[in-house]
Amino acid sequence: MELLDNFFKARGKRLNVLLEVGADGGRTGVRTRQQLQMLLDRLSRCRDHIALCGIEVFEGVLKDEASIRLLLNKTVDTLRELAQEKLFDRTPVILSGAGSAWYDVVAEVFSKVEIGQPLDVVLRPGCYLTHDVGVYREAQREIQNRNPVARRLGSGLQPALQVWAYVQSLPETEKAIIALGKRDAAFDAGLPSPVLHYRPGSAAPVAAPATWELTGMMDQHAYMRVSEGDDIRVGDMIGFDISHPCLTFDKWRCLPVLDAEYRVIDVVQTYF
């Protein structure tokens, strides 16, 4: 806190911050009353250059609804206490949860909060740009199973991020080496799934055989299981769906945006 205060004081500026409420076994954030009071005491000495604008929480480190609700309610209680003590330097005050896999629960709890002054409730899911075919598709199914509002919305979330790579070698009858590695796509929550097959010169990609599957990834290469006699050649391109978008976005500084005919219509920079 003192380092931030000194930095912004020297520049005549003020930094807006959110206080994080943490979970036991999680990452950052205050866990106890003692930690909270210590942070508030330090903040009171730095208030000219550090502005407390609200409270946030990352519930994604927890795995069951009961513990998530406890953490969210603890966050709301802390918010109300600080609002009553007039410790916030922003109007409206910000209350924010992550909400990738539990956005229905976060929205339900936070939308009912009243603190006697204007409040901005912000969900900041890591998957706000693209869905996936792995951990977050399964999370969306769980949300639809437990939440009637989500069920009525239907399956509106669609994966929008693919990684394409060339077939580099066919060293064995049932193995293809793909120029796709851990430097290119996430692998921590399931390996990429081959879904499209394109041969340069063809009119359009076609669906990849359901039997094709990655069995391993190295830094710059992947092993793909194929069947003997499959129509696959060196130089073919394979389109992969991914699980866990965050750890794919961070590997690319620029991403091409494609239309339905796979024509590049834009390029976005990731700034990850």
Buried (B, 14 or more C-beta within 10 A) or exposed (E): BEEEBEEBBEEEEBBEBBBBBBBEEBEEBBBEEEEBEEBBEEBEEBEEBBBBBBBBBBBBBBEEEEBBBEBBEBBBEBBBEBBEEEBBBBEBBBBBBBBBBBBBBBBBBBEEBEBEEEBEBEBBBBBEBBBBBBBBBBBBEBBBEEBEEBEEEEEEBEBEBBBBBBBBEBEEEEEBBBBBBBEBBBBEBBBBBBBBBBBEEEEEBEEBBEEBBBEEBEEEBBBBBBEEEBEBEEEBBBBBBBBBBBBBBEBBEEBEEEEEEBEEEEEEEEEE
